[in-house]
Amino acid sequence: MTQHISWLVARNSCVSNYNQRYSQSKNFYLPHSFLSGSATDLLQQKYLMNPIYDHVDRFLQISFMVQYQQGVCQKSSRNNLGSMAFWSGTNTMTFGNNNGKADFDIYQFGLGDIKVNKDGVAGTVTLNPVVSQVGADFLIYYMREKDRPGFYFKIHAPVSSMTIEPNWQEVHFENISNTDAFHQITERSDPHDPASSTEITYYDWRYPSIKTERSGSVGGYWSGATLDCNRLDGNVLKPIRLHSGRLIIGKETVTKFAEFALSLGYNWIMEEKGFFGTAIKCSYPTGNLAAADFILEPIVGRSGLLGIGLETTGRYRIWENSRSEHSLDIWMNGEILHLISIRKPNMRSFDLKLNGKGSKYMLVQNYGAEYRPTFGDVNISLQPQIIHPAVNITTLPVLSSIDVEGAFAVLFDYYHYKGMNFAVGAEIWGRSAEHLAIDSFNAASQRFPNLNDFAVIGRQHASYLINQQDPSFNPVYTYYCEPLAKINESQDPVRLVGVPPLVTVPNQVPEGIVDARDSKNRIPSALQDALDIPGACASSIYITKIFAQIGYAWKDYFYVPSIGLQGSLEFAAHTNNTVPFWAMGAQFAMSF
């Protein structure tokens, strides 16, 4: 199948090369699911199993917990979540031209040319996201027996609202070009005649016009339209407009049921001083899916991943005074899940494999047919067409899986016989690296184009309109592209030869500039050759947390109502792959 995308893509491991502490050019942020882990379980279920408060005939507990979480400020720009979407190594990038000194060339953003300072920089952009979550968890915990081994089950039904505010800043040291024209001095058509060369003004009518189609700023381009929320200026009929991988304008909030979880287990040990049980746990994805419309878009839950695994829980009384008025228990809870994709479509944006980090935002030009030499002549059966940002065609549906996600928590819980209690604990939570493969069925059904119909152009032009802008005049066609161009470094446009009206293409072009009509010079059709699939995988992460709760139980009442106030603080290793949170919340529970 030479004219169609090859959809057979092997499962890509991200462990060896892309399980990085500091990720770059990743648009997808997969947070740890709201109220997931073992600490939440311990704080919600502990009243049902404490002998001081226990009523022997109570086998069911219903608990309701609300919590607010706020991302901890990352002092290092390298650890900042914004640096994950950038390819500079920090949450600030420089922009300039195509000499390789800045982090990206604004020509690739449809903004034309720009002057740069002595360092090759024309300005900076900074992304400093603030992430917050608020939500609630409803728990039903039932135990068949409390004085001997027996079965139990737990049901979690959390709902969460995640908000991400990008805090975008853009600073210009120099002004963006205010003209559609490009200029160059042509090569001599006669090496001995200085008059056979001249300065020409030319236009590329497929490149956006400054009056009607350019965004005017990096943020305007990256948002897919304009940052002015008082008027509409969307993507329809706009060349070189981002449809995917856009910058969020202002805050974006997603509210969903997070992860509906069910545990079915058996308490193997059940004694007055403690118990121990294990369970099969299943977590069904009820949150939102990654749409890849925006960079760092809010994800509630695990982005369509089903979790299947094991859970263990237990308690042991390590101290009690002689009159049983005070006691100290140690609790433990752990879980381990394997995550697989069951909800679709789950989208990701990919860089181009041959063009490096950030290449998803490079310009590509559409060529729609095959080119073959015939009898020493050429069959020009195709013409260069619309110019696109690569991300519009490299955003594809995927199948995602994560080998292991797990948590383990320990809690020390002090009880007073009158109903007061105080608990303090610690938890470690982690997740292995994500694996991605292209979802061939969804990609085919959505009719994504063949990547081999597109060529990376760098700063090359497929045609030159010399001294006028009307494409009805005969342009000088070149069909040039630069397959190995980078987002910040590419060759200047090829210099034409002669003087108007006899300007022609040169007989020889610089190395690296080739004819885009030849399919081998365009993006490969095989996705494993075209896309940096491992580079889009979520890296492994782990987080440690300390948490505490103060509460009171009305133990003499029939339903043993209890309330608690809790707080927690997370710590992440030096990484930009996740955001640690501080949290505050409250809980109410009753036993039946």
FENFEN-V296499 format. One record per pair of residues at least 24 apart in sequence whose C-alpha atoms are under 8 Angstrom apart, sorted by sequence separation. I is the first residue (numbers start at 1). J is the second residue. D is the distance in Angstrom with one decimal. If there is no record, write none. Layout:
I/J/D
I/J/D
This chain:
96/120/6.3
97/121/7.8
135/159/5.5
136/160/6.5
222/246/5.3
223/247/4.4
259/283/6.0
260/284/5.2
282/306/7.5
283/307/4.7
311/335/4.2
363/387/6.5
364/388/5.4
405/429/7.8
406/430/5.6
457/481/4.2
458/482/5.6
545/569/5.6
546/570/6.6
563/587/5.5
564/588/6.6
96/121/4.8
135/160/4.1
213/238/6.1
222/247/5.3
223/248/6.3
259/284/5.7
260/285/6.7
282/307/5.5
283/308/6.5
310/335/5.7
311/336/6.6
363/388/5.6
364/389/6.1
405/430/5.8
406/431/6.5
456/481/6.0
457/482/5.0
458/483/7.8
545/570/4.3
563/588/4.6
95/121/5.9
96/122/4.9
134/160/5.8
135/161/6.0
213/239/6.8
223/249/6.6
259/285/5.1
260/286/6.6
281/307/7.8
282/308/4.7
309/335/7.3
310/336/5.5
363/389/4.7
364/390/5.7
405/431/4.3
455/481/6.4
456/482/5.9
457/483/6.8
544/570/5.7
545/571/6.1
562/588/5.7
563/589/6.5
94/121/6.3
95/122/5.8
96/123/7.0
133/160/6.8
134/161/5.4
258/285/7.0
259/286/5.4
281/308/5.9
282/309/6.5
309/336/5.5
310/337/6.6
362/389/5.6
363/390/5.8
404/431/5.9
405/432/6.4
455/482/7.9
456/483/5.2
458/485/5.4
476/503/7.7
478/505/6.7
543/570/6.6
544/571/5.2
561/588/7.3
562/589/5.3
94/122/7.3
95/123/5.5
133/161/5.5
134/162/6.7
219/247/7.4
258/286/5.6
259/287/6.5
280/308/7.7
281/309/5.3
309/337/4.2
361/389/5.5
362/390/5.7
404/432/5.5
455/483/6.8
456/484/7.6
457/485/7.5
458/486/7.3
476/504/6.8
484/512/7.1
543/571/5.7
544/572/6.5
561/589/5.7
562/590/6.4
94/123/5.7
95/124/6.0
133/162/4.4
180/209/5.9
257/286/5.5
258/287/4.8
280/309/6.0
281/310/5.4
308/337/5.1
309/338/6.1
360/389/7.2
361/390/5.7
362/391/7.9
402/431/7.6
403/432/6.2
456/485/7.2
458/487/8.0
476/505/7.6
483/512/7.2
543/572/4.8
561/590/4.5
94/124/4.3
95/125/7.8
132/162/5.9
133/163/6.3
180/210/6.0
256/286/7.2
257/287/5.5
280/310/4.7
281/311/6.2
307/337/5.4
308/338/5.4
360/390/5.1
361/391/5.9
402/432/6.3
403/433/7.5
482/512/5.9
483/513/7.6
542/572/6.6
543/573/7.1
560/590/5.7
561/591/6.9
93/124/5.5
94/125/6.5
131/162/7.4
132/163/5.3
179/210/6.5
208/239/6.2
256/287/5.2
279/310/5.7
280/311/6.2
307/338/5.4
308/339/6.7
359/390/7.5
360/391/4.7
402/433/6.3
403/434/7.5
459/490/6.6
460/491/7.7
482/513/4.9
483/514/7.8
542/573/7.2
559/590/5.6
560/591/5.8
92/124/6.7
93/125/5.4
131/163/5.8
132/164/6.7
178/210/6.8
207/239/7.6
208/240/7.0
256/288/6.8
278/310/7.2
279/311/5.0
306/338/7.9
307/339/4.5
402/434/4.8
458/490/5.6
459/491/6.6
460/492/7.1
461/493/6.8
481/513/5.8
482/514/6.4
559/591/5.0
92/125/5.6
93/126/6.5
131/164/4.7
206/239/7.9
207/240/7.8
278/311/5.6
279/312/6.2
306/339/5.3
307/340/6.7
401/434/5.8
402/435/6.2
458/491/7.2
459/492/6.1
460/493/4.8
480/513/6.4
481/514/5.6
559/592/5.7
92/126/4.3
130/164/5.7
131/165/6.7
254/288/7.9
278/312/4.3
305/339/5.5
306/340/5.2
360/394/7.1
400/434/6.8
401/435/5.3
459/493/5.7
460/494/6.9
466/500/7.8
480/514/5.6
481/515/6.3
91/126/5.7
92/127/6.6
129/164/6.4
130/165/5.2
277/312/5.8
278/313/6.4
305/340/5.0
306/341/6.1
400/435/5.7
401/436/6.8
480/515/5.0
481/516/5.5
91/127/5.5
129/165/5.4
130/166/6.5
276/312/7.6
277/313/5.5
305/341/4.4
306/342/6.3
400/436/4.8
479/515/5.5
480/516/5.8
541/577/6.9
91/128/6.7
129/166/4.2
130/167/7.4
276/313/5.9
277/314/6.2
304/341/5.8
305/342/6.1
399/436/5.7
400/437/6.7
478/515/7.7
479/516/5.6
541/578/7.2
543/580/7.3
128/166/5.9
129/167/5.7
276/314/4.2
304/342/6.1
305/343/7.1
398/436/6.4
399/437/5.2
479/517/6.7
483/521/6.3
539/577/6.7
127/166/6.1
128/167/5.2
275/314/5.3
276/315/6.7
304/343/4.8
398/437/5.6
399/438/6.0
483/522/6.7
538/577/7.6
127/167/5.9
128/168/6.6
176/216/7.7
274/314/7.1
275/315/5.5
304/344/7.1
351/391/7.7
398/438/4.4
399/439/5.3
481/521/7.9
483/523/7.5
126/167/7.9
127/168/4.9
274/315/4.9
275/316/6.8
350/391/7.0
397/438/6.1
398/439/4.4
126/168/5.7
127/169/6.7
258/300/5.6
259/301/5.6
273/315/7.9
274/316/4.3
304/346/7.3
349/391/6.3
352/394/8.0
396/438/7.1
397/439/5.3
398/440/8.0
125/168/7.2
126/169/5.1
257/300/7.7
258/301/4.6
259/302/7.6
273/316/5.6
274/317/6.2
303/346/7.3
351/394/7.3
396/439/7.9
397/440/7.8
82/126/7.8
83/127/7.5
125/169/5.6
126/170/6.5
254/298/6.2
256/300/6.4
257/301/7.9
273/317/5.2
350/394/5.5
82/127/5.0
125/170/4.4
252/297/7.5
253/298/6.7
254/299/7.3
255/300/7.2
349/394/5.8
350/395/6.2
397/442/6.4
82/128/5.4
124/170/5.9
125/171/6.4
248/294/6.0
252/298/7.1
254/300/7.0
349/395/4.1
397/443/6.0
81/128/7.2
82/129/6.0
123/170/7.5
124/171/5.2
245/292/5.9
246/293/6.0
247/294/5.6
248/295/7.2
348/395/5.4
349/396/6.5
396/443/6.6
80/128/7.0
81/129/6.6
123/171/5.3
124/172/6.6
170/218/7.6
244/292/5.9
245/293/5.2
246/294/4.4
247/295/5.9
263/311/7.6
347/395/6.6
348/396/5.7
123/172/4.2
170/219/7.2
244/293/4.3
245/294/4.6
246/295/5.9
248/297/7.7
347/396/5.5
348/397/6.4
122/172/6.1
123/173/5.0
243/293/6.7
244/294/6.3
245/295/5.2
347/397/4.3
348/398/6.7
122/173/5.1
123/174/6.9
168/219/7.8
346/397/5.3
347/398/5.8
121/173/7.8
122/174/5.2
345/397/5.6
346/398/5.6
396/448/7.9
122/175/7.8
344/397/7.9
345/398/7.2
346/399/7.1
289/343/7.7
291/345/7.9
289/344/7.5
291/346/6.4
292/347/5.5
393/448/7.3
22/78/7.5
117/173/7.7
281/337/7.9
289/345/7.3
290/346/5.3
291/347/5.1
292/348/5.6
393/449/7.1
22/79/7.4
27/84/7.3
28/85/7.9
116/173/7.8
117/174/7.7
289/346/5.7
290/347/5.5
291/348/7.4
292/349/6.4
26/84/5.6
27/85/5.1
116/174/6.5
285/343/7.7
289/347/7.8
290/348/7.3
341/399/5.9
393/451/7.3
24/83/6.7
25/84/6.0
26/85/4.8
71/130/6.5
115/174/6.0
341/400/5.3
23/83/7.6
24/84/4.7
25/85/4.6
26/86/7.5
71/131/5.2
114/174/7.1
115/175/7.0
340/400/6.4
341/401/6.0
23/84/5.1
24/85/5.9
25/86/5.0
70/131/6.3
71/132/5.8
114/175/6.5
115/176/7.3
340/401/4.5
455/516/6.2
22/84/7.2
24/86/5.7
25/87/5.0
70/132/4.4
114/176/4.8
115/177/8.0
339/401/5.5
340/402/6.6
24/87/4.8
69/132/5.5
70/133/6.5
113/176/6.5
114/177/5.5
339/402/5.0
24/88/7.5
68/132/7.7
69/133/5.0
112/176/7.4
113/177/5.5
338/402/6.3
339/403/6.4
24/89/6.7
68/133/5.9
69/134/6.1
111/176/7.1
112/177/6.3
338/403/5.3
339/404/7.0
68/134/4.4
111/177/7.7
337/403/8.0
338/404/5.0
339/405/7.4
453/519/7.8
455/521/7.1
456/522/6.8
22/89/7.7
67/134/5.8
68/135/6.7
337/404/5.7
338/405/6.4
452/519/6.7
455/522/4.3
456/523/7.1
66/134/7.7
67/135/5.7
112/180/7.5
336/404/6.7
337/405/5.2
454/522/5.8
455/523/5.7
66/135/5.8
67/136/6.2
336/405/5.8
337/406/6.1
453/522/7.0
454/523/6.0
66/136/4.2
336/406/4.2
452/522/5.6
453/523/7.4
65/136/5.4
66/137/6.5
335/406/5.4
336/407/6.7
452/523/4.8
64/136/7.1
65/137/5.2
334/406/7.4
335/407/5.5
451/523/5.8
452/524/5.2
64/137/5.8
65/138/6.6
334/407/5.5
335/408/6.6
451/524/6.5
452/525/4.7
64/138/4.7
334/408/4.2
451/525/5.3
63/138/5.9
64/139/6.4
333/408/5.8
334/409/6.3
450/525/6.2
62/138/7.5
63/139/5.0
332/408/7.4
333/409/5.4
62/139/5.7
63/140/6.7
332/409/5.7
333/410/6.8
61/139/7.9
62/140/4.8
332/410/4.6
384/462/6.4
61/140/6.0
62/141/6.4
331/410/5.6
332/411/6.3
451/530/7.8
60/140/7.3
61/141/5.1
330/410/7.1
331/411/4.9
60/141/5.7
61/142/6.4
166/247/7.9
330/411/5.6
331/412/6.4
60/142/4.4
166/248/6.7
330/412/4.7
331/413/7.6
59/142/5.7
60/143/6.4
165/248/7.8
166/249/7.8
167/250/7.7
329/412/5.8
330/413/6.3
59/143/5.1
166/250/6.8
328/412/6.9
329/413/5.1
369/453/7.3
59/144/6.6
165/250/6.0
166/251/7.0
328/413/5.6
329/414/6.5
368/453/5.3
59/145/7.3
165/251/4.4
328/414/4.5
367/453/4.9
368/454/7.9
59/146/7.3
164/251/5.7
165/252/6.5
327/414/5.8
328/415/6.4
366/453/5.7
367/454/5.7
163/251/6.6
164/252/5.6
326/414/7.4
327/415/5.3
366/454/4.5
367/455/7.3
163/252/5.6
164/253/6.6
326/415/5.7
327/416/6.9
365/454/5.2
366/455/6.6
56/146/7.1
163/253/4.3
326/416/4.8
364/454/5.9
365/455/5.2
162/253/5.5
163/254/6.6
325/416/5.9
326/417/6.1
364/455/5.2
365/456/6.6
161/253/6.7
162/254/5.5
325/417/4.8
364/456/4.5
365/457/6.7
161/254/5.5
162/255/6.5
324/417/7.5
325/418/8.0
363/456/6.3
364/457/5.7
161/255/4.1
362/456/7.4
363/457/6.3
44/139/7.5
160/255/5.7
161/256/6.5
305/400/7.5
363/458/6.8
384/479/7.0
45/141/7.1
159/255/7.5
160/256/5.7
305/401/7.2
362/458/7.4
437/533/7.6
110/207/7.0
111/208/7.9
159/256/5.8
160/257/6.1
345/442/6.9
436/533/7.0
110/208/6.3
159/257/4.0
160/258/5.8
436/534/7.1
34/133/7.6
158/257/5.8
159/258/5.2
435/534/7.6
157/257/7.3
158/258/5.5
159/259/8.0
34/135/7.6
157/258/7.6
158/259/6.4
436/537/6.4
35/137/7.4
157/259/6.9
158/260/6.7
435/537/6.2
111/214/6.2
156/259/7.9
157/260/5.0
292/395/7.1
434/537/5.3
110/214/6.4
111/215/7.2
156/260/5.7
157/261/6.8
245/349/6.9
433/537/7.2
434/538/5.1
110/215/7.8
111/216/6.7
155/260/7.5
156/261/5.0
244/349/7.7
433/538/5.9
434/539/6.3
111/217/7.4
155/261/5.8
156/262/6.5
433/539/4.5
434/540/7.3
111/218/7.9
154/261/8.0
155/262/4.7
432/539/7.1
433/540/4.1
154/262/5.7
155/263/6.6
432/540/4.3
433/541/7.7
109/218/7.2
153/262/7.3
154/263/5.0
431/540/5.4
432/541/6.7
153/263/5.3
154/264/6.7
430/540/7.5
431/541/5.5
110/221/7.6
153/264/4.4
430/541/5.6
431/542/6.3
106/218/7.5
109/221/6.5
152/264/6.1
153/265/6.0
430/542/3.9
109/222/7.9
151/264/7.6
152/265/5.3
429/542/5.5
430/543/6.1
151/265/5.7
152/266/5.9
428/542/7.2
429/543/5.2
151/266/4.3
152/267/7.3
428/543/5.8
429/544/6.3
150/266/5.5
151/267/6.2
428/544/4.4
149/266/7.3
150/267/5.4
427/544/5.7
428/545/6.3
149/267/5.2
150/268/7.1
426/544/7.4
427/545/5.1
149/268/5.3
426/545/5.5
427/546/6.4
149/269/5.8
426/546/4.4
148/269/7.4
149/270/5.4
425/546/5.9
426/547/6.1
148/270/5.1
424/546/7.6
425/547/5.4
35/158/7.6
147/270/6.2
148/271/7.0
424/547/5.8
425/548/6.2
34/158/7.8
146/270/6.9
147/271/6.6
362/486/7.8
424/548/4.2
147/272/7.7
362/487/5.8
423/548/5.4
424/549/6.5
34/160/6.6
361/487/7.3
422/548/7.6
423/549/5.1
359/486/6.6
422/549/5.8
423/550/6.4
355/483/7.9
359/487/5.5
422/550/4.5
354/483/7.9
355/484/5.7
358/487/6.2
421/550/5.9
422/551/6.4
110/240/6.4
354/484/6.3
355/485/6.2
356/486/6.6
357/487/7.8
420/550/7.8
421/551/5.3
109/240/7.8
355/486/5.3
356/487/7.9
420/551/6.0
421/552/6.1
164/296/7.9
355/487/7.6
420/552/4.6
164/297/7.2
419/552/5.2
420/553/6.6
164/298/6.2
419/553/4.8
163/298/6.4
382/517/7.3
419/554/6.1
162/298/6.0
419/555/6.3
162/299/7.1
394/531/7.6
418/555/7.8
162/300/6.5
161/300/7.1
160/300/6.7
245/391/6.7
371/517/5.6
372/518/7.5
239/386/7.5
240/387/6.3
241/388/7.4
242/389/6.5
244/391/6.3
370/517/7.2
371/518/5.4
239/387/7.0
240/388/5.0
241/389/7.2
244/392/5.7
370/518/7.1
371/519/6.9
239/388/7.2
240/389/6.0
242/391/7.5
243/392/5.8
367/516/7.6
370/519/6.6
242/392/6.5
367/517/7.0
244/395/6.9
353/529/6.8
354/530/7.3
353/530/5.4
352/530/5.8
353/531/4.7
206/385/7.7
352/531/4.6
353/532/4.5
206/386/6.4
207/387/7.1
351/531/5.9
352/532/5.7
206/387/6.6
350/531/6.1
351/532/5.5
350/532/6.1
351/533/7.8
350/533/6.4
351/535/7.7
350/535/7.6
351/536/7.9
350/536/6.1
349/536/7.2
348/536/7.3
85/295/6.8
85/296/7.3
27/245/6.8
51/272/7.2
34/258/6.8
33/258/7.1
33/259/7.5
109/361/7.3
108/361/7.0
109/362/7.4
108/362/5.3
109/363/7.7
108/363/5.6
204/461/6.8
204/463/6.6
204/464/5.8
205/465/7.5
203/464/6.0
204/465/6.3
28/290/7.7
202/464/6.0
203/465/5.0
202/465/5.2
203/466/6.5
28/292/7.3
202/466/4.2
203/467/7.6
205/469/6.7
27/292/7.5
201/466/6.0
202/467/5.4
203/468/7.1
204/469/7.9
205/470/7.8
34/300/7.3
200/466/7.0
201/467/5.2
202/468/6.9
203/469/6.0
205/471/6.6
27/294/7.5
28/295/6.4
29/296/5.3
33/300/6.6
34/301/6.7
200/467/6.9
202/469/7.8
27/295/4.5
28/296/5.4
29/297/7.1
31/299/7.1
33/301/4.6
27/296/5.5
28/297/7.1
29/298/7.7
30/299/6.6
32/301/7.5
33/302/6.2
29/299/7.6
31/301/7.9
32/302/7.5
87/357/6.0
31/302/7.7
87/358/6.1
30/302/7.0
52/324/7.9
86/358/7.4
30/303/7.6
109/389/7.9
108/389/8.0
42/331/7.3
42/332/7.5
42/333/6.8
41/333/7.5
39/333/7.5
38/333/5.5
38/334/5.7
37/334/7.9
38/335/7.0
37/335/7.4
200/499/8.0
197/497/7.2
198/498/7.3
197/498/5.3
198/499/5.9
196/498/5.3
197/499/5.7
196/499/5.9
187/495/6.4
189/497/5.5
186/495/5.5
187/496/6.1
188/497/5.8
189/498/4.7
185/495/7.2
186/496/5.1
187/497/4.6
188/498/5.5
184/495/6.9
186/497/5.2
187/498/6.2
186/498/6.1
186/499/7.3
28/348/7.1
27/348/7.8
27/349/6.9
25/351/7.8
25/357/5.8
24/357/7.2
25/358/5.6
108/458/7.5
108/459/7.9
107/459/7.5
52/415/7.9
53/417/7.8
52/417/6.4
53/419/7.6
37/406/7.3
38/407/5.8
39/408/7.9
42/411/7.5
37/407/5.4
38/408/5.8
39/409/5.7
37/408/7.5
38/409/5.5
39/410/7.8
108/487/7.1
105/487/6.2
104/487/5.3
105/488/4.8
103/487/7.6
104/488/4.0
105/489/7.2
103/488/5.5
104/489/7.7
39/425/7.9
102/488/6.3
39/426/7.7
101/488/7.4
39/427/6.4
100/488/5.0
101/489/8.0
38/427/7.2
99/488/7.0
100/489/4.3
98/488/5.4
99/489/5.3
100/490/7.6
97/488/7.1
98/489/4.5
99/490/7.0
37/429/6.7
96/488/7.9
97/489/7.8
98/490/5.4
98/491/7.1
98/492/7.6
19/433/6.3
15/433/6.2
14/433/6.0
13/433/7.9
14/434/6.5
13/434/7.5
14/435/6.3
13/435/5.4
12/435/5.6
13/436/7.6
11/435/6.6
12/436/5.7
11/436/6.1
12/437/6.5
11/437/5.3
10/437/6.4
9/437/6.0
9/438/6.3
8/438/7.9
7/438/7.0
8/440/7.3
7/440/5.4
5/449/7.6
5/450/5.0
4/450/5.6
5/451/7.0
3/450/7.2
5/452/7.9
131/579/7.8
84/576/6.0
83/576/6.8
84/577/6.8
82/576/7.9
79/574/6.3
81/576/5.1
79/575/5.2
80/576/5.5
81/577/6.7
78/575/7.7
79/576/4.3
81/578/6.8
78/576/6.8
81/579/6.9
53/553/7.6
54/555/7.7
53/555/5.2
43/549/7.7
53/560/7.5
72/579/6.9
28/536/7.6
30/538/7.0
39/547/7.9
71/579/5.9
72/580/5.6
26/535/7.4
27/536/7.8
29/538/7.4
71/580/5.7
72/581/5.2
26/536/5.6
28/538/7.4
71/581/4.4
72/582/6.4
25/536/7.9
26/537/8.0
70/581/5.2
71/582/6.5
69/581/5.8
70/582/5.6
69/582/5.7
70/583/6.4
69/583/4.3
47/562/7.9
68/583/5.5
69/584/6.8
18/534/6.4
23/539/7.6
67/583/6.7
68/584/5.6
18/535/6.0
67/584/5.6
68/585/6.2
9/527/6.8
10/528/7.8
21/539/7.6
67/585/4.0
6/525/6.4
7/526/7.3
9/528/6.0
18/537/7.5
19/538/8.0
20/539/6.2
66/585/5.4
67/586/6.5
5/525/5.2
6/526/5.0
7/527/6.9
14/534/5.4
19/539/4.9
20/540/7.8
65/585/7.1
66/586/5.5
4/525/7.2
5/526/6.1
6/527/6.6
12/533/7.1
13/534/6.6
14/535/7.5
18/539/6.9
19/540/6.2
65/586/5.8
66/587/6.5
5/527/7.3
12/534/5.9
65/587/4.3
2/525/7.9
14/537/6.3
64/587/5.7
65/588/6.5
15/539/7.9
63/587/7.1
64/588/5.3
14/539/7.1
63/588/5.7
64/589/6.3
63/589/4.1
62/589/5.6
63/590/6.6
61/589/6.9
62/590/5.5
61/590/5.7
62/591/6.5
61/591/4.3
60/591/5.6
61/592/6.2
59/591/7.3
60/592/5.0
58/591/6.0
59/592/6.3
58/592/5.1
44/587/7.5
48/591/6.6
44/589/7.5
31/578/6.3
29/577/7.3
30/578/7.7
31/579/7.4
29/578/7.5
21/574/7.1
22/575/5.3
23/576/6.6
21/575/5.0
22/576/5.5
23/577/6.5
21/576/7.1
22/577/6.7
21/577/7.2
